[in-house]
Amino acid sequence: MVLIILAVIILLALVVGWIASSAATANQAQAAIEAARAAQIASAAQLETARSNSVLVVALVVMLALGMIVVGYLVYRLIKVQRMVQQAGIGQGAFGKWAPGPNANFQRQQMPQLMGSGDPLQMMMGMMAMQMMQEQMRQNQPRRAGQDAPMLVEQNAPVDQSTNPWGW
């Protein structure tokens, strides 16, 4: 009978060991499944990170290319304007004033040369033309009644407070 009890105990020990082994195998399989899920999630996250990085790199390259195109266009315009200035002789002692309007394209209007370059007759004609223009401007200025010529006021003259509406 001891032998039977010993056989039952050994048999019971083998069954418990087999059940424990099966449980350990099941737990190991479950851990492998969870690890596979974690790896799948990490892989998806890595894929999304790579995609977003690719989009950012492409966007930066496009912006850099557009910036280079804009800078190239501006340099082209600058060179074009410099050539126009050199061909027109502007900036090398020539007279002129800026053309009016927002679409002047950096052009200058040429003023008539009133003073000749060393020719006395040309200089005298220029001075006479300037004098005539000044007289014409004086005649076109509006005047107050009874005023023959514009009056100059001294800078340090006392101000009459009764006629000064601002009080200074």
Helices and strands as residue ranges (DSSP letters): H 2-88, E 97-98, E 108-109, H 120-140
